[in-house]
């Protein structure tokens, strides 16, 4: 699951214009693909880290709607990427991010 996510992210990030809404909401996914960067941002308590933490919390809360997330969340947890609510991300963005990750896991951006 994690490898699928990472490769799908790399494929997807290049599809969107850098000023587009989709690019803006997936840009923080880089922290999920780069554990070192995640740890750096966590230490700084950066906005990117807080948004990713909100997203992971949201995914956990909505696992029944998106069952593919269960295995993905487990792989994040095994890499010490954990949920923590900061409430810095609006619900609409969290929903769209979750749908995109679910699409990644369904191989929609896999090539």
Phi, psi and omega in degrees: 000315183296317179297318177300314179300310184299314180290323177295321177300313180300321178291319186287319186300331181278350181278335188257145173296141184296345178261001184280157178300314182300318179299317182296322183279342178258352182303322180290346179301339179305326179297331179282338181265347184230097186298321178299315178295320177303312181297319178299312182292326177296316180298325179278345187056044183290165177297323178299315178299316181295321178294319178295320178298317176300317181298315180297319176299315180297318179297318179298320180291338185245024183298331179291329178281333183230076187298336178297338182291337184303308180293322179296315179298324177297319180293326176293315181299322179293343177258014180061031173259109190238161180277142172204130183276125174244343181057044176258351183248136180284157186299323180298317178294318179299320179296314180295320178297317180296318178297320178295316178298319177300320176296319177303314184289341175270007177071024181294333180244024182265120173208000000 
